[in-house]
Amino acid sequence: MSKISGGCLCGAVRYSADVEPVMSGVCHCRNCQRQSGSAFSILVGIPKGALRFEGDELTVYLDQGESGQPVLRKFCGRCGSPILSDVASSPDLDWIKAGTLDDPSGFKPDVHLWCDSRQPWVEVPADAVQLPRNPPA
């Protein structure tokens, strides 16, 4: 993939980037569960600063991740769609919420993070990289 594009549910926020993703993953932390309203959040990491936005400015919620470090959770102020997370523990990446991509079908997660908080009924493929918390620094 040479171009990433996506947007929120209502269309008020659009984004694009001309970069390849660095990685993709599934985060099972409780905060991602709460923000997504689901058992996990599927994220695509791209180099920080590569995203270009059009439309409404994102609303920001300052969260503290289970790592104890800040997480800026950015979302559409109209429809509430979570768009990306700016995570202090990974300062070189922006984490796009994969569900907001125009075509998320090409993103198979590389790693499952925060598996210590994984819901017991969520099955992770046996060959997947599984980490109990954040990756080692």
Solvent accessible surface area in square Angstrom, and as a share of the most:
residue,aa,sasa,rsa
1,M,103,0.46
2,S,87,0.56
3,K,107,0.45
4,I,1,0.00
5,S,33,0.21
6,G,0,0.00
7,G,10,0.09
8,C,14,0.08
9,L,156,0.77
10,C,67,0.40
11,G,44,0.42
12,A,15,0.12
13,V,0,0.00
14,R,91,0.33
15,Y,4,0.02
16,S,20,0.13
17,A,0,0.00
18,D,89,0.46
19,V,38,0.22
20,E,98,0.44
21,P,34,0.21
22,V,88,0.50
23,M,50,0.22
24,S,6,0.04
25,G,1,0.01
26,V,6,0.03
27,C,10,0.06
28,H,0,0.00
29,C,7,0.04
30,R,96,0.35
31,N,29,0.15
32,C,7,0.04
33,Q,7,0.03
34,R,155,0.56
35,Q,48,0.22
36,S,46,0.30
37,G,72,0.69
38,S,64,0.41
39,A,8,0.06
40,F,62,0.26
41,S,5,0.03
42,I,68,0.34
43,L,14,0.07
44,V,0,0.00
45,G,0,0.00
46,I,0,0.00
47,P,52,0.33
48,K,82,0.35
49,G,67,0.64
50,A,22,0.17
51,L,20,0.10
52,R,115,0.42
53,F,86,0.36
54,E,121,0.54
55,G,68,0.65
56,D,46,0.24
57,E,161,0.72
58,L,25,0.12
59,T,56,0.33
60,V,76,0.43
61,Y,126,0.48
62,L,119,0.59
63,D,22,0.11
64,Q,117,0.52
65,G,10,0.10
66,E,62,0.28
67,S,46,0.30
68,G,42,0.40
69,Q,74,0.33
70,P,71,0.44
71,V,9,0.05
72,L,56,0.28
73,R,12,0.04
74,K,46,0.19
75,F,52,0.22
76,C,0,0.00
77,G,52,0.50
78,R,175,0.64
79,C,45,0.27
80,G,41,0.39
81,S,15,0.10
82,P,37,0.23
83,I,0,0.00
84,L,5,0.03
85,S,4,0.02
86,D,32,0.17
87,V,29,0.17
88,A,41,0.32
89,S,45,0.29
90,S,26,0.17
91,P,89,0.56
92,D,110,0.57
93,L,25,0.12
94,D,15,0.08
95,W,19,0.07
96,I,0,0.00
97,K,12,0.05
98,A,6,0.04
99,G,72,0.70
100,T,19,0.11
101,L,11,0.05
102,D,82,0.43
103,D,80,0.41
104,P,60,0.38
105,S,99,0.64
106,G,61,0.59
107,F,29,0.12
108,K,157,0.67
109,P,42,0.26
110,D,79,0.41
111,V,10,0.06
112,H,18,0.08
113,L,18,0.09
114,W,11,0.04
115,C,24,0.14
116,D,96,0.50
117,S,21,0.13
118,R,81,0.30
119,Q,46,0.20
120,P,118,0.74
121,W,178,0.62
122,V,14,0.08
123,E,164,0.73
124,V,23,0.13
125,P,71,0.45
126,A,106,0.82
127,D,125,0.65
128,A,26,0.20
129,V,82,0.47
130,Q,82,0.36
131,L,41,0.20
132,P,76,0.48
133,R,117,0.43
134,N,51,0.26
135,P,67,0.42
136,P,119,0.75
137,A,156,1.21
